[in-house]
Amino acid sequence: MAGPILEHQSTTSVRIDVGNGGIVGDLMIPANAGGIVIFAHGSGSGRFSTRNRFVARSLNAGGFATLLLDLLTEEEDRLDQETGQIRFDIPLLARRVVTAIDWARADARTRDLPIGLFGASTGAAAALVAAAARQGEVAAVVSRGGRPDLAGPMLDSVQAPTLLIVGGADPVVIGLNRQAQEHLDCTARLEIVPGATHLFEEAGTLERVCQLASAWFEEHLHRAALATP
């Protein structure tokens, strides 16, 4: 990764009730935010994901609020560390993203902001299922190295404009994203980052993800803001 993007100073820890406990998130709101992007992390990851925090800081610099979440409760995370099973429970993860969307709509700090979702790996499937469940609330979705195919039949119900970003050196995931794109009955684009493997560890590749995601959210969240009475 290139030089660091400074952490925004208004980071706030939030706790969202999910019935059997709470999930914790880091909320960052720059001045005059033009929208909020909720992150759905990939298998075994959470709000401290180095790559997602890098993307979040880029979005903050571009004028977007971000919510980086642990989608599992502390007890679920301990169980998942032992079994590795919950991280692949797409319906559960999607429900948590839906809960975060509802939270953002209810919280005074974010309720007027258009909502975007950023999903990585299996988190991309959770984001897409959540977008289908909250049609009209989610203005855009971005997937980084995602498995949108795991959203299954819910792909047909996604209305939010969706950007699928895949590494050029990740052929299996490219194929899965192409298949998923065929099922998306919405504005959908596949962007392949040359030379990038699944984790976008190569020089300049994560910066390219930031550029693509920022442009997508700027276009579609700004459009949603203009359409709001």
N, C-alpha and C positions, 0 to 999 in steps of 0.2 A: 504494500500500500504506500501511497505517496504521503507527503507531509500531512500532519494531523489537522483536522478541522476542530476548532476549539469547542469544548462542551458548552452548551448554553447555560447561563447562570440560573435560569428559573426552573431547574429540574425539581420536581416534587414527587415524593413517594405516595402512591395511592393503593388502597386495598378495596377490592371489589368482591362482594359477597356472592358465592355460587351455591349456597344452600348447605353444602357439607363442609364448609370452611370458606376461606377467602383466597383469592389470587392477588399477587402483588405486581405493581407496575411502576414504571418511571415515566412521569408525564413532563414533557418539555414544551413550553409555549413561548415562542418568540413574539416580540411586539408586532401587532397588526397581522397576526397569523391569517393566512388565506385558506386554511383547512387543517384537518387533523388526519394523520396517517397512523392506523393501528397495526402493529406488527404481530404476525402469527409465525412463531418460530418453528424450525424444523425438528426432526426427531432427536430427542435427547437434549435439546437446546433450551435457552430461556432468555430473559431480558439482558443478561450479561454477554450475549453473543457478540464477539468482537466485530464480526462482519456487519451484523445488523445495526450495531451501535454506530459504526462508521457511516452506514447509509443514513441512519437517523440524524446524525450531526450534519450531514450534507443537506438533508431536507430542512432542518432547522435553519441553516444558513440561507436557504432559499425561501424562507418565510412560511414554513409549515410547522404546526405543532406535531408532536409524535408521542405515541404511547407504546412503550416497550413492556410487554407483559410476560410473566410466567403463567402459562396456561394451565399448569397443574398446581394443586394445593401442596403444602409441605408434605403432608402424609402421602399423597399420590406420587409425589416426586421420589420419596424414599422407596416406595413400592416399585416404581418404574426403574430406579437404579438397580434393583435386585432382579427384576424380570424382563425389563425392556419392552413390555407389552403395551403399556398405556400410551406411549408416544406414537403408536400407530393406530390409536382409536380415533379415527377421523370424526365420527359423529360427536364424541365427547369434546374434542378440540374445537369443532365448529360451534358447539353450543357455548363454549367459553368465549369465542370470538363474538358471537351474537350478544352475549351478556355484556361484553366490553362496548359493543356498538350502542346498546341500550343505555349503558352507563354514560357514555359520551353525550348521548342525546339528553340525558337528565341533568348532567352536571352544568352548573352555571358558567363555568369557564370555557366549556366546549360545545354547548348545546346549539349554538348558532353556526358552527363551522361545518362545511361539507366534509364528509368522511371518505377516506381512502383506506384500502387494506393493502399491506405488503406481506406476502407470504414466501417463506423459503422452504425448500424440500417438501416434507409432508405438510408443513404449515400452509403451503399454497393451496392444497386441497381443502383444508379447513377454512381458509379465507373465501374460496369460491363457494363452498356450501353455505357459509354465513351470508355471503352476498346474495345468493339465491333466496335465502330465508328472510332477508331484510331488503327486498326490492324497493327501490325508491329512497332508501336511506344511504346506500353505498354508491358513491359517485364514480369510483374507479378502483381497479385491482391491478397490482403488479406482482408477478411471480418471479423469484430469482432461483434458478436451478431447481425449479419446483416439480412436484408430481401431481399436476392437475388431473391426470387420469384417475387418481384415487378419489376424486369427487364423484365418480360414477355417473348415474343418471341425473344428478343435480346440475351437471354442466348445462343441460338443455334449458334450465330455468334461470341461468345467470343473465342479467340484463346490463350490469355495469360494464363499461368499456374495460377490456382486460389486455394487459401487456405481458407476454410470456418471454422472459429473458433466459437464454440457455447458453452455456459455454460451447464454443465450436469444437472442443476436444472432448465432448461428452455425448457421443453418438447415440447411446441408448436413450438418454433423457431427451435428446432432440426428437427422436422418433415418437416417444410417448407424448411430447408436447404437440407435435404435429397432429397426432390422433385426437388429442383433447381439443385442439383448435377447431377441428371439423365439427365438433359437437356444440361449440359455443355459438349460440344464436344471438350474438351481440357484436359490437365493434371489438375485434380481437386481432392482435398483431404479434407475430413471433419475431423476436430479435435475437440473432446469434452473435455472440461476442467472440471474434476470432482468437484462437489460441488459449481460450479459457477452459479449464477443467471444471469439475462439478462444484468445487468450493471457491472458484474465482480467486485463487491464490497467486496467480501470475501478475507480474508488474503491469499496472494500468488497467487491469480488467475490472476490478471492483469500482474504480473511478468511473469506468464506462457505465457500469450498472447505475451508479448515482446519477449520471447525466441522463440516462434513459428514463429512470424512474421520476426524476425531478420534472422533466419535460412532460411526461404523461400525466402526472398529478397536476402540474400547472395548467395544462390544457383542460382537463376534465373536471377538476375541482373548481377551477375558476368559472367554467361554464355552468356548473351546478350552482355556484354562488350567485351568478347573474340571473339564473332562473328562479331563485327563491324570492317570493314576495317580500 
